[in-house]
Amino acid sequence: MQTFDCPKCGAPISYEPNAFGSGNIKCAYCQSQLSLPHHGHPARIISQIDINVGPHVAATAKKAAWVMVLIPLLIVVLVVGGVLAGVFGALAPLLKTTKPSTSAPVAGPGSGPAGSKSGDPANAFAREVLKFGSEGIGPGMMTDARSIGVDGNGNIYVAEYIGGRVQVFDANGTFVTQWMADRKMPLRGMAVDRKGIVYIAQRGTITRYEGQTGNTLGVVQGESSGFDDLGTTPDGGLIAASYRGGNDNITRFDSRVNLTLTIPKAISTVADRSELDTSVAVDGLGNIYALGSFTSAVFKFSPEGKLLNRFGGSGDQSGQFRAPHAIAVDGKGRVFVSDTKGVQVFDSDGRYLTVFKVDGPAFGMVFNDKNELVVAARSKVIKYTLNQ
């Protein structure tokens, strides 16, 4: 197994060398099609090749294709029209002598007005209380917001995947300011502590910023590299997931950014393969939750790094995941995982509770001090209050 960095986004990519020459592979992060390194040549991005057949040939082919499609459709329409005309002609005398029924349908027990639906306990679980943002690059607008954090005052920090832009809003969604991290590399993860210090993972490293100004406060030093996702701990520390050279490690730092714990190969030790994309969260007791996008499961670790539980799995049933995005833990220890179904909710032992829909893809999730769920959904931010 060998590893190289994606020439587009810098993400680590592992592959088996091809004994017959070069090959192709897709980057799991930016979805770029890449050629594998071979004979001293580095990996490169494979551009999509468009074959130019000339405008006249293309136009002629396009017209011919339309003719081939329309002729059978026209024949079908004529045949069906003739059949229907004959049927309605035969039924016309009967329709004139048939009287419409005047009796109303009898309502069954518990029936409501036509078109009404019974209360949905899933959507009743979480209630939207705030939404702001729109598509664009101006203040308060977003193009691809995937990371989100909150500080002790309820201020909301939103980071975009490409371009390095970080916007700051107050608790009511009013734009405060913005600043830039690394403009050239994808912003893989962000976390904010109660003091408003922002931690950002880019280029495989973690950089600290002053949240209200964007001033750089230095790089976090650890045993690992290839950092992706980040989360803050209740005591002001930091939790980080990394992937480099086949090692999917989880690392914890204290409030002074001193390394206190490393869980080596946290997911690949349990699963049948390395995890290329891990999201992390911490509950109020210090338990660590890791969501593996490729393994489609949640792994729970004790504060000492001992594996306690695994739940989820790939599938479309309740409690299973299809393309999971983010993970967060609320004040009651319930685990929230977003995927294509919406946001699925589990208790602290991994038992499935419910699911609720989100207006857009929930790429980033975090809870504030009021136990409200704040979601980054590409062009907007949504805040939910929990009714249970």
C-alpha positions in Angstrom: 0.0 0.0 0.0 1.4 3.4 -1.0 0.1 7.0 -0.4 0.3 10.3 -2.2 -1.4 13.7 -1.8 -4.1 14.7 -4.2 -2.7 17.4 -6.5 -6.0 19.3 -6.3 -7.0 19.3 -2.7 -4.0 17.8 -0.9 -6.0 15.0 0.6 -4.0 11.7 1.4 -4.8 8.9 -1.1 -3.8 5.3 -0.5 -3.5 2.8 -3.4 -2.0 -0.6 -4.4 0.8 -0.2 -6.9 -0.2 -1.5 -10.4 2.3 -4.1 -11.6 1.2 -3.5 -15.2 1.8 0.3 -15.3 -0.1 3.4 -14.3 -3.8 3.5 -13.4 -6.5 5.9 -12.4 -8.1 6.6 -9.0 -10.7 9.0 -7.7 -10.0 11.4 -4.8 -12.5 10.6 -2.0 -12.5 14.3 -0.9 -12.7 16.5 -4.0 -13.9 13.7 -6.4 -11.1 14.5 -8.9 -10.1 11.7 -11.3 -6.4 11.2 -10.9 -3.6 9.2 -12.6 -1.5 7.2 -10.3 2.2 8.1 -9.9 4.5 5.9 -11.9 8.1 5.8 -13.1 9.0 8.9 -11.2 6.1 10.9 -12.6 3.8 12.4 -9.9 0.0 12.0 -9.8 -2.0 14.4 -12.0 -5.6 15.4 -12.5 -7.2 13.8 -15.5 -9.3 16.3 -17.4 -12.5 15.3 -19.1 -11.9 15.0 -22.8 -14.6 16.4 -25.1 -14.5 15.0 -28.7 -15.1 17.8 -31.2 -17.0 16.5 -34.1 -17.6 19.9 -35.6 -20.7 22.1 -35.3 -22.3 21.0 -38.5 -21.9 17.3 -37.8 -23.1 17.7 -34.2 -26.2 19.7 -35.3 -27.1 17.1 -37.9 -26.7 14.3 -35.4 -28.8 16.1 -32.9 -31.6 16.7 -35.5 -31.5 13.0 -36.6 -31.7 11.9 -32.9 -34.8 14.1 -32.4 -36.4 12.7 -35.5 -35.8 9.1 -34.4 -37.4 9.9 -31.0 -40.4 11.9 -32.3 -41.6 9.5 -35.0 -42.3 6.6 -32.7 -43.9 9.0 -30.2 -46.2 10.4 -32.9 -47.3 7.0 -33.9 -48.1 6.0 -30.3 -50.1 9.3 -29.8 -52.2 8.7 -32.9 -52.9 5.0 -32.0 -53.8 5.9 -28.4 -55.9 8.8 -29.5 -57.9 6.6 -31.9 -58.5 4.0 -29.2 -59.7 6.6 -26.7 -62.0 8.2 -29.2 -63.7 4.8 -29.8 -64.0 4.1 -26.1 -65.5 7.5 -25.2 -67.8 7.2 -28.2 -69.2 3.9 -26.9 -69.6 5.2 -23.3 -71.2 8.5 -24.2 -74.8 7.2 -24.1 -74.2 5.6 -20.7 -72.6 8.7 -19.3 -75.6 10.8 -20.2 -78.1 8.6 -18.3 -76.0 7.9 -15.2 -76.7 10.2 -12.2 -73.9 11.2 -9.8 -74.1 9.8 -6.4 -75.2 12.3 -3.7 -74.2 10.2 -0.7 -71.0 11.4 1.2 -68.4 8.9 2.3 -68.6 7.8 5.9 -65.7 9.0 8.0 -63.8 6.4 9.9 -62.6 6.7 13.5 -59.9 9.3 13.8 -60.2 10.5 10.2 -59.6 14.2 9.5 -60.1 16.6 6.6 -59.1 15.4 3.1 -55.3 15.7 2.6 -54.5 16.0 6.2 -51.7 14.0 7.8 -51.3 12.7 11.3 -48.7 14.3 13.5 -45.2 13.3 12.6 -43.3 12.5 15.7 -40.0 12.7 13.8 -40.5 16.3 12.7 -41.9 17.1 16.1 -38.6 16.2 17.7 -36.8 19.3 16.5 -38.3 22.7 15.7 -36.6 25.2 13.4 -36.2 28.5 15.3 -33.7 30.4 13.1 -32.5 30.4 9.5 -30.2 32.8 7.7 -27.9 33.0 4.7 -28.4 32.7 0.9 -26.4 31.7 -2.1 -23.6 34.2 -2.8 -20.2 35.7 -1.8 -21.4 38.8 0.0 -21.5 39.4 3.7 -24.0 36.9 5.2 -24.1 34.9 2.0 -22.5 31.4 1.4 -21.5 29.1 -1.4 -20.3 25.9 0.3 -20.5 26.2 4.1 -19.6 22.8 5.6 -18.0 23.7 9.0 -19.7 25.4 11.9 -18.9 26.3 15.5 -20.2 28.4 18.4 -18.5 30.2 21.3 -19.6 30.7 24.9 -21.5 33.8 23.9 -23.5 32.0 21.3 -21.7 33.6 18.3 -21.8 31.4 15.3 -18.8 30.8 13.1 -19.3 29.4 9.5 -16.5 28.2 7.3 -16.6 27.4 3.6 -14.9 24.4 2.1 -13.2 26.2 -0.7 -11.7 29.7 -0.4 -10.9 29.7 3.3 -13.6 32.2 4.2 -14.8 32.3 7.8 -17.9 34.4 8.7 -18.9 35.4 12.2 -22.6 36.0 13.2 -24.2 36.8 16.5 -26.6 34.4 18.2 -29.5 35.9 16.2 -27.8 35.3 12.8 -26.7 39.0 12.3 -23.5 39.3 10.3 -20.6 40.6 12.4 -17.4 40.1 10.4 -15.4 37.8 8.2 -11.8 36.8 7.6 -9.8 34.4 5.6 -7.8 31.3 6.5 -5.8 29.5 3.8 -7.4 30.5 0.5 -5.8 27.8 -1.6 -6.6 24.5 0.2 -9.9 22.9 1.2 -11.0 23.7 4.7 -11.5 20.2 6.1 -12.6 21.0 9.6 -13.3 23.7 12.2 -14.0 23.9 15.9 -14.5 26.9 18.2 -13.9 26.9 22.0 -15.9 28.9 24.6 -13.4 31.8 24.4 -13.8 32.3 20.7 -10.6 30.6 19.6 -11.0 29.0 16.2 -9.2 25.8 15.2 -9.0 25.1 11.5 -7.7 21.9 9.7 -6.1 22.6 6.4 -3.2 21.1 4.6 -3.2 18.3 7.2 -2.3 20.7 10.0 -4.3 22.5 12.7 -4.0 26.3 13.0 -5.4 28.5 15.8 -7.1 31.8 15.0 -8.5 34.7 17.1 -12.2 34.3 16.2 -13.2 37.9 16.0 -10.2 39.1 14.0 -8.7 36.1 12.2 -5.3 36.8 13.7 -3.2 33.6 13.6 -2.2 32.2 17.0 0.1 29.4 15.8 0.0 25.8 14.7 -1.0 23.0 17.0 1.8 20.4 17.3 0.9 16.7 17.6 2.2 13.2 16.9 -0.1 12.9 13.9 -0.6 14.7 10.6 -3.2 14.7 8.0 -5.8 16.3 10.3 -9.4 16.4 9.0 -12.2 17.0 11.4 -12.1 18.8 14.8 -14.2 19.2 17.9 -13.9 20.9 21.2 -14.1 19.2 24.6 -16.1 20.4 27.6 -12.9 21.4 29.5 -11.8 23.7 26.7 -9.6 21.1 24.9 -9.6 19.9 21.4 -10.3 16.5 19.7 -9.0 15.8 16.2 -9.3 13.0 13.6 -6.4 12.4 11.2 -5.5 10.1 8.3 -2.0 9.6 6.9 -0.3 6.6 5.5 -3.1 4.2 6.4 -3.4 5.4 10.0 -6.8 6.8 11.1 -5.8 8.2 14.4 -7.9 10.2 17.0 -6.0 12.8 19.0 -7.0 14.8 22.1 -5.4 18.1 23.4 -6.0 19.9 26.6 -6.9 23.6 26.9 -3.3 24.6 26.5 -3.0 22.5 23.3 -0.8 19.9 25.0 -1.2 16.3 23.6 -3.0 14.1 26.2 -4.3 11.1 24.2 -3.8 9.3 20.9 -6.0 6.5 19.8 -3.9 4.9 17.0 -5.8 3.4 14.0 -9.0 4.0 16.0 -11.4 2.8 13.3 -9.3 0.4 11.2 -8.4 -1.6 14.3 -12.2 -2.4 14.6 -13.4 -2.2 11.0 -12.1 -4.2 8.1 -10.4 -1.3 6.4 -8.8 2.1 7.0 -11.2 5.0 7.4 -10.3 7.9 5.0 -12.9 10.4 6.4 -13.6 10.6 10.1 -15.8 13.1 11.9 -15.5 13.5 15.7 -17.6 14.8 18.7 -17.3 14.6 22.5 -20.1 14.4 25.1 -20.2 16.0 28.5 -18.5 13.1 30.2 -15.5 13.2 27.8 -16.6 10.1 25.7 -15.4 10.4 22.1 -17.6 9.6 19.1 -16.1 9.0 15.7 -18.2 8.8 12.6 -16.6 6.9 9.7 -18.0 8.0 6.3 -16.6 5.0 4.4 -17.3 2.5 7.2 -20.8 4.1 7.7 -20.7 3.6 11.4 -20.2 5.4 14.7 -17.5 4.3 17.1 -17.7 5.3 20.8 -14.6 5.5 22.9 -14.1 6.2 26.6 -12.1 9.3 27.8 -9.1 6.9 28.1 -9.5 5.8 24.5 -11.1 2.4 25.1 -13.6 1.2 22.5 -17.1 1.0 24.1 -19.5 0.6 21.3 -20.1 0.5 17.5 -23.4 1.2 15.9 -24.9 2.2 12.5 -23.9 0.4 9.4 -24.5 0.9 5.6 -28.1 0.7 4.5 -31.4 2.5 4.1 -33.1 1.2 7.2 -33.6 3.3 10.3 -30.4 3.6 12.2 -28.3 2.8 9.1 -26.4 5.4 7.1 -26.2 6.3 3.4 -23.5 8.9 2.8 -23.2 10.3 6.4 -21.9 13.8 6.8 -21.5 15.0 10.4 -21.9 14.0 14.0 -22.8 16.0 17.2 -23.8 15.1 20.8 -26.3 17.1 22.8 -26.5 17.9 26.5 -28.4 14.7 27.2 -25.8 12.5 25.6 -27.9 11.8 22.5 -25.9 11.3 19.3 -27.0 13.1 16.1 -25.8 11.9 12.7 -26.7 13.6 9.4 -26.9 11.7 6.1 -29.2 11.6 3.1 -32.2 10.8 5.2 -31.9 13.9 7.4 -30.5 13.9 10.9 -30.8 10.5 12.7 -30.9 10.5 16.5 -29.5 7.8 18.9 -29.3 7.5 22.6 -25.8 7.3 24.3 -25.8 3.5 23.9 -26.4 3.7 20.1 -30.1 2.8 20.1 -32.0 4.5 17.3 -34.6 7.1 18.5 -35.9 9.1 15.5 -35.0 11.1 12.4 -35.9 14.6 11.3 -35.6 16.4 8.0 -33.2 19.4 7.4 -33.6 22.0 4.8 -30.5 21.1 2.8 -27.5 18.8 3.4 -26.3 19.1 7.1 -22.6 19.1 6.4 -21.7 20.6 9.8 -23.5 20.4 13.1 -22.8 21.7 16.6 -24.7 22.3 19.9 -24.7 25.6 21.8 -25.0 26.1 25.5 -28.8 26.2 25.2 -28.8 22.7 23.7 -29.8 24.1 20.4 -28.6 22.3 17.3 -26.9 24.7 14.7 -26.4 23.3 11.2 -24.4 24.4 8.3 -26.2 23.5 5.0 -24.0 24.9 2.2 -25.8 28.3 1.5 -27.5 28.7 4.9 -27.4 28.1 8.6 -30.3 26.6 10.5 -30.9 26.5 14.3 -33.2 23.9 15.9 -34.6 23.6 19.3 -35.3 20.1 20.6 -38.8 19.4 21.9 -37.9 16.3 23.8 
